Amino acid sequence: MPEPILFDQNGAIATVTLNLPEARNPISEASVVEALIAALGRAQADASVRVLIVTGAGSAFSSGGDIRAMADAIESRRASPADTTRYYRAGIQRIPLAFERLDVPVIAAVNGAAVGAGLDLACMCDMRIAAESARFAESFVRMGIIAGDGGAWLLPRAVGYAKAAELAFTGAMIDAAEALRIGLVSRVVPDAELMEAAHDLAARIAANPPQAVRMTKRLMLEARSMRLDTSLEMAAALQALMHATPDHREAVMAFLEKRAPHFG
């Protein structure tokens, strides 16, 4: 069996590739969960990683759950609902929590189908770029289940409640053009240009002071559940730290001296 997750770093940009193309890159099984969480932890711990790209090997971004494994587990899960609850908590639900801990900006380069938990995985990322062949579906209801991986929280924040409800209640598949229209992705590019577009965006982010980028992401993540006054207090505290960094001084001096900055 191949490594389920590949981690490759080129300068300040790291790429995590879901690497089970024959199965269309499911993310529900334990080996994939562990490997993906380890890759995210590696990016978080390494200050040299300034941007992360997540993509899939082969023709799919991610099919989400492994339907064959789901079929094999039907009887056992009928017999022990409590074990199923523990299975989700100890398994796939750890992925969105790992993304929530990640201060590094993440770009989803959606190269094909992003279905079920695969769509939710894309929504865990901060930004999404789609290939023209990409397809998206919040398809859980068609399997007689719900989004057990945080999709009910993630998808409305990406596209708004009403559109998320339409996608979740119908399970319908949408194409890349529709995903762009509803704001699920920010850009659609020809298939052959997907990774170049993702790297170009990553490079523009990586050119900025890395601590400021990480703290900007942290402030934005936390602000989703804060009142304005609480968010302002957090911003003031983080800003005090940022004003003390060498990168802040370098950015200001480079601007005044009309030269390119050099960040540590």
N, C-alpha and C positions, 0 to 999 in steps of 0.2 A: 504494500500500500504506500502511495507517495506521501510526502509530508503534507498534511492538510492545509497548512498555512506557510507561505513563504515570506520572508522579511529581507528586503534588499534596501541598502542605503547608498545614495549617491550624493555626496556632499551633505547639505542640510536637509535634503528631501529623502524620506523613507517611503517605501511602497510595501504594503501588505497585500498579498495576493491569495485569495481563496483558491485552493489548488486541488480540488476534486472534480475536474471538468467532466469526467464520464458520468458522474452522478449529479451534475449541474450545481456543484458547490453548495450542498446543504450545510447548515450551521448548527443543527440541533443536537448532534451527537457529542458525547463527552470529549472525544479526542479533539474535535474541532473547537469546542468551547474552550478547552484548556489552552490549546495552541494560540487561539485568537486573543485570549486574555493575556497570555504571556507576551505576545507581540505588542499589544497596547501598553503593557507595563514597561517593556523595553524602551519604547518611544518616550514614555513619560519620564523615565529615569535618566535618559541620555540628553544632556543639554545641547549636544550637537545636532539633534533632530529638531528642526524648526517647523516642518510641515509633514503631515502623513497623508498618503494617498491609499485608498482602499479600492481594490478592483477584483475581478474574477478571472480565472484562467478559462480558456475555451470560449464557448458561445454564450455562456450565462454569467450574470453577476452572481446571483444566488437564488436557488429554488426554495430556500427557506428550510422547511422540514424535510426529512427523509420519509417519503410516503410509504416505501416498503417497510421500513422500521416501524412506522406508525401502524401499518396493518398487522405486523407481527405482535404488537403490544396491545391490540384491542382487548383481548380477553383479560389479560393481567390488569389492565387499567380499569376495566369494568369491575373487577373483583376487589381492587384496593385503591379507591380514590385518594386516600391519604398518602399513599406512596407516589401517586401522580403529582400531587401538590409538592412533595419533597423533591421529585424529579425536576420540576420546573425551577424551584428555588435554588437547587444545587447545580442546575445546568444552565439553560439558555438565558434565564433571567440575570445571570451574572454578567452577561455581555453588555446590556445597556448601562449597568452600574459601572462597569469598567470604562465605558466611553464617558460617563459622567465625571469620572475622576481625571480624565485626560485633559491637560491644559494645552496640548499641542493642537493646532488647527487641523481638521481632517476634511479631506476632499474625497467624496465618493465618485469614482470614475465608472459609471454604470455602462458596461459593455454589452449587455444583453438582458435577458429576463431577470427582473427583481420581483420575486413573487412571495407573498406571505411574509415570513420572517426575513426574507431577502429584501423586500421593500422596507421593512422596519429597520433593518441594518443600514440601508441607505439613509433613512431618516435620523439615525443616530449620528451620522456625520454632519459637520457644520455646513457643508456646501455639496451640491450634487451637479455633475456634468454628465450628460447622457450622449451615448452614441445614437445615431439615427435608428439603429436596429433595436434599441432598448425598449423593453415593455415592462409595465408595472401593474401589479394587482395585489390588493389587500384581500386575499382569497380564502381566508379562514372559514367563513360561513359556508363555503361550497364543500368543505370537508366536514361540516357539522361541528366545528369547534370555534373558539374565539382566539384573539391575539393574546397568547400567553407570555409574550416577550416584551410587552410594553407598547405595543402598537396603538392601543387606545389612548395613550398619553402622547406618543410621538407624532403620529400622523396629523392630528388636528393642529399641532403647533407648526407643522410644515405647510399645510394647505388651508387651514381654517376648519371650523367644526362642520359646517354644512357639506363641504366637498369631501371631507374625511368620512362623514356619515354615508354619503352616497357610495363612495368606494368600498367602505367596510360592509354596508348592508347588502350591496349587490354582488360583491366579489369580482366585479367586472375588470377586465384587462384594458389598460389604456396605452397608447403609443407614446413615443417621445415627444411628438408635437403637442399632444394634449397635456403631457406632464409639464412642458414648458408654459403652456397657456395658463395652467392653474397654479404655477409657482412651485411645483414640486422639484423641478430642476431649474437652474439658472441659465443653462446654455445647452444647446444640442449641436453636435458637430458630426461630420462624416465619421464612420466607424474607424477608418484608417488614421484619423487625426485625434482620436480620443485621448490617448496617453500624452501626446504632445500638448494638447490643450490643458490637461490636468497639470502637467509639469510647468507649463508657462504660468498658470495661476499660482502654483506652489512657489515658483521662483519669485514672483512679485511679492508674495507674503514673506518669504524667507529673507528678502532684502531688507526688511524692517528690523528694528531692534528686537531680538528674540524674547527678552523678558517682558517687554511691553506688549508683544503679541500674546504671549501666554496669559498675562494678567488681564488683558482685554477680554480674552475668551472666558476666563474664570469669572470676571465681573458680569459678562453677558449671561453665562449659565446661571449664576446665582440670582441675577435680577429677575429671572422668570417667575420666581416664587416669593419675591420680596415686595414690600410696599416701597413707594418712592423714597420716603425719608430714610428707610433702612438701607436702600441701595446707595443713596448719597453718602451715608456714613461709611459704608464699605469702600466706596470710591475714594473718599478722602483718605482713608487709612492706606489703601493700596497706592494712591498717588504719592503719599509721603515716602513710601519705599522707592517708587520709580524715580522721583527727583534725586534720590541719593545714588543712582546707578551710574557707572561709567558710560553706559550706552546713551543715557540722557545728555550727559555733557558732550559726548562725541557728536550726537545728532545736532545739538545747538551750534557747536563750534564749526561743524562741517557746513551748516547752512550759512553761517556768517562769513566763512572763508570761501564760500562758493566752490566746494570740492565734494567729491563722493565720500560718504561716511564709511568707516570701517568698524564694524561691531564685533565684540568678542563672542 
